[in-house]
Amino acid sequence: MRIYLPATLDELDDPAEGGQPVLGARRVHTVTPALRAALPEEDEEELEYAAQLAAADDALLLVAGRPHAPQLRLVLSADVPDGAVSPVGDDGVAPSAVELREPVPLADVACGHVDEPEAAEDLALAVTGDEAAIERLAERDLLWYDVSELGDIPR
């Protein structure tokens, strides 16, 4: 199953015992039956994009909670076994949300999506609740990086 994992750039710098970063369990996003029901007219690619956008929203929350991390949203696309995730309660979360129960090693990441460095100012304003900055971030596309390029992301 392809998941969209919200993260912060400094998490890519935290090596595990084997020397590679491992991203811990957290809420992630994927194409769920609830997302399909919410967007019945969308094809598979559009559903995956919707899940990625929801993960970008969660990445904003992660950045807000880590003020010393680079102030850019990061979404990692990873492939995990179906059993690695479990449903979340219907408490107002996005219909694409699931709980990742197992850590994800960087080796399981296919690619990353990150804000361009010019978005940092809007991101800093967005974490304070600035609605105009949040809207500007929502209109920005995240840049794509192959997993081999994740260490080269400008910070």
Disulfide bonds with the S-S distance in Angstrom:
none
